[in-house]
């Protein structure tokens, strides 16, 4: 079965040991502690009226604290949290939406900037729009003036040891998840992505050398209806794409520039009916003489409806070792591995 879910969901009393989740991570983000060892903080107020002095009981008040916190939500509640501006999350936080229906939307949305050890689990993130040019509190002792945000679902900037699991992301202005500026040690797993153009960006600029060490695991996700491109779009770094279900794309699934290493193992790629969009891969703004040496490989992937992956490189084992983070399961098990992708118990 799914090794993440098997680690905690098999226990009928998981709700009495929520922090066990922090021991269930896989891949490059497996070191993410989140709020493990910290106290529980229950969000019981869905409002977001004040970005400088957030009210106790709100999600914004919870995420800015300096101490490790395991943040949960009122049991059984449906909480639509319409953000006034981007939600700036401090280090050592778990946002744990299990047992409630948590929907984060509005302006922003979630920003992880120069932080580490954050887990985001079982929340909907959608309809995020750009905003800013305002003051926003990021810690109990710091308020900063923020320029305009891009309208990403989750924006990761200069951060590490992060795990995004069992979320449902759709309909944001820019990316659903963007990780840039030297971010690394990231696992994106068991999520459901839908209805969006530019899904995921890993690395923002071909010339930004610190992204050369970026390591990201993308595992057990379902890339669902209404997606166009960037699942992900990679610059530099080492990207392990393993046991995902690529259900729909309009342009391409996996793109890149600036010589990223892409290790695709045990995925299912279902091409669209458009005969000009069958290729899984896309090298952006690069001629073949240059990209022929990039290390992109497909191993054990299932190609459906005429999908094809164009590999490149010499199979440099050292490069692929840096882009290997979890043992792939057979792509024949994709339905079983991704059946619960997205928010558990939700659409």
C-alpha positions in Angstrom: 0.0 0.0 0.0 0.8 3.7 0.3 3.7 3.8 2.8 2.8 7.3 4.2 -0.9 6.4 4.8 0.0 2.9 6.1 2.2 4.5 8.8 -0.7 6.3 10.5 -4.2 5.6 8.9 -4.3 2.0 9.9 -4.6 3.0 13.6 -8.3 3.7 14.3 -7.2 5.9 17.2 -4.9 8.1 15.1 -6.7 11.2 16.4 -5.3 10.5 19.9 -1.7 10.4 18.5 -1.8 13.1 15.8 1.9 13.9 16.0 2.8 10.4 14.8 2.2 11.8 11.4 5.6 13.6 11.7 7.3 10.1 11.7 5.6 9.1 8.4 7.3 11.3 5.9 9.2 9.9 2.9 11.5 11.4 0.4 13.7 14.5 0.5 11.3 16.2 3.0 11.3 13.3 5.4 13.2 15.3 8.0 10.4 17.9 8.4 9.4 17.9 12.0 6.6 20.3 11.8 5.3 21.1 15.2 6.4 17.7 16.7 6.9 17.9 20.4 5.1 21.2 20.6 1.7 22.0 22.1 -1.5 21.7 20.2 -3.2 24.9 19.0 -6.9 24.5 18.0 -8.1 27.1 15.4 -11.7 27.9 16.2 -12.0 31.3 14.4 -12.0 31.3 10.6 -11.7 35.1 10.3 -8.6 36.9 9.1 -9.4 40.6 9.8 -6.1 41.9 10.9 -2.7 40.9 9.4 -0.7 43.0 12.0 -2.5 42.0 15.2 -4.2 38.6 14.4 -6.8 37.5 16.9 -6.0 34.4 19.1 -7.8 31.4 17.8 -7.2 32.3 14.1 -4.9 30.4 11.8 -2.8 33.5 11.3 -2.2 33.9 15.0 -1.2 30.2 15.2 1.3 30.1 12.3 3.3 33.2 13.3 4.3 31.9 16.8 8.0 31.2 17.4 7.4 27.9 19.4 6.7 24.6 17.7 3.0 24.1 17.3 0.7 21.3 16.1 -2.2 23.3 14.6 -5.6 21.6 14.3 -9.1 22.8 13.7 -12.4 22.6 15.6 -13.4 18.9 15.2 -16.1 18.4 12.6 -16.2 22.0 11.6 -16.2 23.4 8.0 -13.8 26.3 8.1 -13.5 28.6 5.1 -10.5 30.8 5.9 -10.6 33.7 3.4 -7.2 35.3 3.8 -6.9 39.1 3.8 -3.3 38.9 2.6 -0.7 36.2 2.4 -0.3 33.9 5.4 3.3 33.9 6.5 4.1 30.7 8.3 6.9 30.5 10.9 9.2 27.5 11.4 8.3 24.3 13.3 4.6 24.3 12.5 2.2 21.6 11.4 -1.1 22.6 9.8 -3.2 19.5 10.4 -6.7 19.6 8.8 -7.7 16.0 9.7 -11.1 15.7 11.3 -12.3 19.1 9.9 -13.1 20.5 6.4 -10.5 23.3 6.1 -10.5 25.6 3.0 -7.9 28.2 2.6 -8.6 30.8 -0.1 -8.5 34.5 -0.8 -5.4 36.7 -1.1 -1.9 35.3 -0.8 -2.2 32.4 0.0 0.4 30.4 2.1 4.0 31.7 2.2 7.0 29.8 3.6 9.9 32.2 3.4 13.3 31.6 5.1 11.7 28.9 7.4 12.2 25.2 8.0 10.3 22.2 9.4 6.7 22.9 8.2 4.1 20.2 7.5 0.9 21.1 5.7 -1.6 18.3 5.7 -5.2 17.7 4.7 -6.4 21.2 3.7 -8.0 22.7 0.5 -6.1 25.6 -1.0 -7.8 27.3 -3.9 -8.8 30.6 -5.5 -5.6 32.4 -4.4 -5.1 35.9 -5.8 -2.3 38.5 -5.7 -2.4 41.1 -3.0 0.0 43.0 -0.8 1.7 46.4 -0.5 0.8 46.2 3.2 2.1 45.3 6.6 1.9 41.7 7.7 3.1 40.1 10.9 5.5 37.1 10.4 6.5 36.5 14.0 5.3 37.7 17.4 8.1 40.4 17.3 8.3 41.3 13.6 5.9 43.1 11.3 7.2 43.7 7.7 6.0 45.6 4.7 5.2 43.1 2.0 5.1 43.9 -1.8 2.6 42.2 -4.0 2.3 38.4 -3.9 2.0 36.3 -7.0 -1.2 34.5 -6.0 0.4 31.1 -5.5 -1.4 28.5 -3.5 1.8 27.7 -1.5 4.9 29.9 -2.1 8.2 28.4 -0.9 11.1 30.9 -0.8 14.6 30.1 0.7 13.1 27.3 2.9 13.9 23.7 3.7 12.6 20.5 5.4 9.0 20.9 4.2 6.2 18.3 3.6 2.9 19.0 1.8 0.7 16.0 2.1 -3.0 15.1 1.3 -3.9 18.6 0.2 -6.2 19.6 -2.7 -5.0 22.6 -4.7 -6.7 24.3 -7.6 -7.6 27.6 -9.4 -4.8 29.9 -8.2 -3.5 32.9 -10.1 0.1 31.9 -10.5 1.4 28.5 -9.3 -0.3 25.9 -7.1 3.1 25.2 -5.4 6.2 27.2 -6.3 9.6 26.5 -4.6 12.4 29.0 -5.4 15.5 30.8 -4.1 17.5 27.8 -2.8 14.6 25.9 -1.3 15.3 22.2 -0.7 14.5 19.1 1.3 10.8 19.1 0.1 8.3 16.3 -0.3 5.0 16.9 -2.1 2.9 13.8 -1.7 -0.7 12.5 -1.9 -2.1 15.8 -3.2 -4.8 16.3 -5.8 -4.1 19.1 -8.3 -6.8 20.3 -10.7 -8.2 23.1 -12.8 -5.0 25.2 -13.2 -2.5 26.3 -15.8 1.0 26.5 -14.3 0.9 23.8 -11.6 4.3 23.7 -10.0 7.5 25.7 -10.4 10.8 24.4 -8.9 13.5 27.1 -9.4 12.7 30.6 -10.7 15.7 31.6 -12.8 18.1 29.6 -15.0 21.0 31.7 -13.7 20.3 31.2 -10.0 23.1 28.9 -9.0 21.9 28.1 -5.4 19.0 26.1 -6.9 21.6 23.6 -8.2 21.4 21.7 -4.9 17.6 21.7 -4.7 16.1 18.2 -3.9 12.4 17.7 -4.2 10.3 14.5 -4.1 6.9 14.4 -5.8 5.1 11.2 -4.9 1.7 9.6 -4.9 0.0 12.7 -6.3 -2.9 12.8 -8.7 -2.6 15.5 -11.4 -6.2 15.6 -12.3 -8.6 17.4 -14.6 -8.2 20.8 -16.1 -4.4 21.0 -15.8 -2.3 22.6 -18.5 1.5 22.4 -17.8 4.4 22.5 -15.2 3.9 19.3 -13.3 6.6 20.4 -12.4 8.7 22.8 -14.4 12.2 22.5 -13.0 15.4 24.6 -13.1 18.6 23.0 -11.9 18.3 20.7 -8.9 17.4 17.0 -8.4 13.7 16.1 -8.8 12.3 12.6 -8.0 8.9 12.1 -9.6 7.7 8.8 -8.3 4.4 6.8 -8.4 2.2 9.7 -9.5 -0.9 9.6 -11.7 -0.8 12.1 -14.4 -4.4 12.1 -15.5 -4.6 15.2 -17.7 -2.4 17.9 -19.3 -3.0 20.2 -22.2 0.6 21.2 -23.1 3.1 18.9 -21.3 3.6 17.3 -17.9 7.3 17.7 -17.0 9.3 20.6 -18.2 12.7 22.1 -17.4 15.7 24.3 -18.3 19.2 24.9 -17.0 20.1 21.2 -16.7 17.9 19.8 -13.9 18.2 16.1 -13.1 14.7 14.5 -13.4 14.2 10.9 -12.2 10.7 9.6 -13.3 9.9 6.2 -11.8 6.7 4.2 -11.6 4.3 6.9 -12.8 1.3 6.7 -15.1 1.2 9.3 -17.8 -2.2 9.6 -19.7 -1.8 11.8 -22.7 -4.5 14.1 -23.9 -6.4 13.4 -27.2 -4.6 16.3 -28.9 -2.1 14.6 -31.2 0.4 17.5 -30.8 0.5 17.2 -26.9 1.4 13.5 -26.4 4.9 14.2 -25.2 5.3 14.1 -21.4 8.4 16.2 -21.4 9.4 19.7 -22.6 12.8 21.4 -22.6 12.1 25.1 -22.3 13.9 27.5 -24.6 16.8 25.1 -25.3 18.1 23.5 -28.4 18.7 19.7 -28.5 22.5 20.1 -28.7 22.3 21.6 -25.2 19.7 19.4 -23.6 20.9 16.1 -24.9 23.3 15.9 -22.0 20.7 16.6 -19.3 19.9 13.6 -17.1 16.2 12.9 -17.6 15.1 9.3 -17.3 12.0 7.3 -17.3 12.0 3.9 -15.5 8.9 1.7 -15.0 6.5 4.4 -16.1 3.3 3.4 -17.8 2.4 5.4 -20.9 -1.3 5.7 -21.9 -3.1 7.0 -24.9 0.1 7.6 -26.9 2.1 9.4 -24.2 5.9 9.4 -24.6 8.7 10.6 -22.5 11.9 11.8 -24.3 14.9 10.8 -22.1 18.3 12.4 -22.3 21.8 12.2 -20.8 24.2 9.4 -20.3 22.5 7.8 -17.3 25.0 9.3 -14.9 24.5 7.2 -11.8 25.8 9.8 -9.4 23.3 12.4 -10.7 20.4 10.0 -10.3 21.6 9.0 -6.8 21.0 12.6 -5.8 17.6 12.4 -7.4 16.5 9.2 -5.7 14.7 9.5 -2.4 12.3 6.6 -2.0 12.0 3.1 -3.5 9.4 3.2 -6.3 6.5 0.8 -6.3 5.2 -0.8 -9.5 3.2 1.6 -11.7 0.6 -1.2 -11.9 -0.3 -0.2 -8.4 -1.0 3.5 -9.2 -4.7 3.3 -8.6 -4.2 1.7 -5.2 -1.4 4.2 -4.3 -3.3 7.3 -5.3 -6.9 6.4 -4.5 -6.9 8.6 -1.4 -5.0 11.5 -2.9 -6.2 15.0 -2.0 -8.1 15.8 1.2 -9.1 12.7 3.0 -12.9 12.3 3.2 -13.4 15.2 0.9 -13.9 15.7 -2.9 
